[in-house]
């Protein structure tokens, strides 16, 4: 019996050896396949990382360009604003220079009587009004108008039955405005 067992074992052994070899080959192939997949995955991850780096660099360049453009815009706007202010002041002064010239001429006259001097000052005052009109500046504060704290500065109060309630009874100093913006409030006395 022992020979029979030995023969059976000898017959089974090559089959087992062959099965073991097949399994070893399959395992080897699976390992190779897994290694190949890992390499592909790493390759894809590397490629994706490179793409993300390139995209990041592009965004960074765009961001820096936009920052530079904004800084240039801010500087240009500041320069334009300063230029507009300077132009506005220049135009205002151009309108007032003839008035200043006439005041100097009036002061240069040595032997003027009071009527001539008064007439000259009235002409200068009229010239001022014309200059203000050209600059779109209007005077505010007229006796008899209703008191408005938006445009008037009440410095005194009187009781006067002839005037109504909250009526301007005297103007101590005219106020001025450009459009709706008050440049200086009128200094007034208010009745009742």
C-alpha positions as CSV (number, residue, x, y, z in Angstrom):
1,X,0.0,0.0,0.0
2,X,2.6,2.4,0.6
3,X,3.7,2.1,-3.0
4,X,0.3,2.9,-4.1
5,X,0.2,6.0,-1.9
6,X,3.6,7.0,-3.2
7,X,2.3,6.7,-6.8
8,X,-0.8,8.7,-6.0
9,X,1.2,11.3,-4.3
10,X,3.6,11.4,-7.2
11,X,0.7,11.8,-9.6
12,X,-0.9,14.6,-7.5
13,X,2.4,16.4,-6.9
14,X,2.9,17.6,-10.5
15,X,-0.7,18.8,-10.7
16,X,-0.3,20.7,-7.4
17,X,3.0,22.1,-8.5
18,X,1.4,23.2,-11.7
19,X,-1.5,24.8,-9.8
20,X,0.9,26.5,-7.5
21,X,2.9,27.8,-10.5
22,X,-0.4,29.0,-12.1
23,X,-1.3,30.8,-8.8
24,X,2.1,32.3,-8.5
25,X,1.8,33.6,-12.1
26,X,-1.6,35.0,-11.4
27,X,-0.4,36.7,-8.2
28,X,2.6,38.1,-10.1
29,X,0.3,39.4,-12.9
30,X,-2.0,40.9,-10.3
31,X,1.0,42.6,-8.6
32,X,2.2,43.9,-12.0
33,X,-1.3,45.1,-12.8
34,X,-1.6,46.9,-9.4
35,X,1.9,48.4,-9.8
36,X,0.9,49.6,-13.3
37,X,-2.3,51.1,-11.9
38,X,-0.4,52.8,-9.1
39,X,2.1,54.3,-11.7
40,X,-0.8,55.5,-13.8
41,X,-2.5,57.0,-10.8
42,X,0.7,58.8,-9.8
43,X,1.2,59.9,-13.3
44,X,-2.3,61.4,-13.4
45,X,-1.9,63.0,-10.0
46,X,1.4,64.5,-11.2
47,X,-0.2,65.8,-14.3
48,X,-3.2,67.2,-12.3
49,X,-0.7,68.9,-9.9
50,X,1.2,70.4,-12.8
51,X,-2.1,71.7,-14.3
52,X,-3.1,73.2,-10.9
53,X,0.3,74.8,-10.6
54,X,0.0,76.4,-14.1
55,X,-3.5,77.5,-13.3
56,X,-2.4,79.0,-10.0
57,X,0.4,80.9,-11.7
58,X,-2.0,82.3,-14.3
59,X,-4.4,83.4,-11.6
60,X,-1.5,85.0,-9.7
61,X,-0.4,86.9,-12.8
62,X,-3.9,88.1,-13.4
63,X,-4.3,89.2,-9.8
64,X,-1.1,91.1,-9.8
65,X,-2.0,92.7,-13.2
66,X,-5.4,93.8,-11.8
67,X,-3.8,95.2,-8.6
68,X,-1.4,97.2,-10.8
69,X,-4.2,98.5,-13.0
70,X,-6.2,99.5,-9.9
71,X,-3.2,101.3,-8.4
72,X,-2.8,103.2,-11.7
73,X,-6.5,104.0,-11.8
74,X,-6.4,105.4,-8.3
75,X,-3.4,107.6,-9.1
76,X,-4.9,108.8,-12.4
77,X,-8.2,109.6,-10.6
78,X,-6.4,111.5,-7.9
79,X,-4.5,113.5,-10.5
80,X,-7.7,114.2,-12.4
81,X,-9.5,115.3,-9.3
82,X,-6.6,117.7,-8.4
83,X,-6.7,119.0,-12.0
84,X,-10.4,119.6,-11.9
85,X,-10.1,121.4,-8.5
86,X,-7.3,123.5,-9.9
87,X,-9.3,124.4,-13.0
88,X,-12.3,125.3,-10.9
89,X,-10.3,127.7,-8.7
90,X,-8.7,129.2,-11.8
91,X,-12.0,129.9,-13.5
92,X,-13.3,131.5,-10.3
93,X,-10.3,133.7,-9.9
94,X,-10.6,134.7,-13.6
95,X,-14.1,136.0,-12.9
96,X,-13.0,138.0,-9.8
97,X,-9.7,139.5,-11.2
98,X,-11.5,142.3,-13.0
99,X,-13.3,143.3,-9.8
100,X,-10.0,143.3,-7.9
101,X,-8.4,145.5,-10.7
102,X,-11.3,148.0,-10.4
103,X,-10.9,148.1,-6.6
104,X,-7.2,148.9,-7.1
105,X,-8.1,151.7,-9.6
106,X,-10.6,153.2,-7.2
107,X,-8.0,153.3,-4.4
108,X,-5.5,154.9,-6.7
109,X,-7.7,157.9,-7.3
110,X,-6.5,160.6,-4.9
111,X,-8.8,163.6,-5.3
112,X,-12.2,161.9,-5.6
113,X,-15.2,163.4,-3.9
114,X,-17.7,161.1,-2.0
115,X,-20.2,161.0,-4.8
116,X,-17.7,159.8,-7.4
117,X,-16.3,157.3,-4.9
118,X,-19.8,156.0,-4.1
119,X,-20.5,155.7,-7.8
120,X,-17.3,153.8,-8.4
121,X,-18.0,151.4,-5.5
122,X,-21.6,150.8,-6.8
123,X,-20.1,149.9,-10.2
124,X,-17.7,147.5,-8.5
125,X,-20.6,145.9,-6.5
126,X,-22.5,145.5,-9.8
127,X,-19.4,143.9,-11.4
128,X,-19.2,141.5,-8.4
129,X,-22.9,140.5,-8.9
130,X,-22.2,139.9,-12.6
131,X,-19.2,137.7,-11.7
132,X,-21.3,135.7,-9.2
133,X,-24.0,135.2,-11.9
134,X,-21.4,133.9,-14.3
135,X,-20.2,131.5,-11.5
136,X,-23.8,130.4,-10.9
137,X,-23.6,131.9,-7.3
138,X,-26.9,133.3,-5.9
139,X,-27.3,135.6,-2.9
140,X,-29.6,134.4,-0.1
141,X,-31.2,136.4,2.7
142,X,-33.8,139.0,1.9
143,X,-35.8,141.1,4.4
144,X,-39.4,139.8,4.5
145,X,-38.8,136.2,3.5
146,X,-39.7,133.3,5.8
147,X,-36.9,132.1,8.1
148,X,-35.3,128.9,6.9
149,X,-32.6,127.4,9.2
150,X,-31.2,125.6,6.1
151,X,-30.1,128.9,4.6
152,X,-30.3,131.4,7.4
153,X,-28.3,131.9,10.6
154,X,-30.5,133.7,13.2
155,X,-28.3,135.9,15.4
156,X,-31.0,138.0,17.0
157,X,-34.8,138.1,17.6
158,X,-37.2,141.0,17.8
159,X,-40.9,141.3,18.4
160,X,-42.6,143.3,15.6
161,X,-46.4,143.2,15.1
162,X,-46.1,144.5,11.5
163,X,-44.1,141.4,10.5
164,X,-45.4,137.8,10.6
165,X,-44.1,134.9,12.6
166,X,-40.6,133.7,11.7
167,X,-39.9,136.4,9.1
168,X,-36.5,137.8,8.4
169,X,-36.6,141.4,9.7
170,X,-33.0,142.4,9.0
171,X,-30.0,140.9,7.0
172,X,-26.6,141.6,8.7
173,X,-24.6,139.6,6.1
174,X,-25.8,138.0,2.9
175,X,-25.5,134.3,2.3
176,X,-24.5,132.6,-0.9
177,X,-25.1,129.3,-2.6
178,X,-24.3,127.4,-5.8
179,X,-27.4,125.5,-6.9
180,X,-28.7,123.9,-3.7
181,X,-25.4,123.9,-1.9
182,X,-25.0,126.7,0.7
183,X,-21.6,128.3,0.6
184,X,-22.4,130.7,3.5
185,X,-25.5,131.1,5.5
186,X,-27.2,134.5,5.7
187,X,-26.8,136.2,9.1
188,X,-30.2,137.5,9.9
189,X,-32.6,138.9,12.5
190,X,-35.9,137.1,13.0
191,X,-39.2,138.7,14.0
192,X,-41.7,137.1,16.3
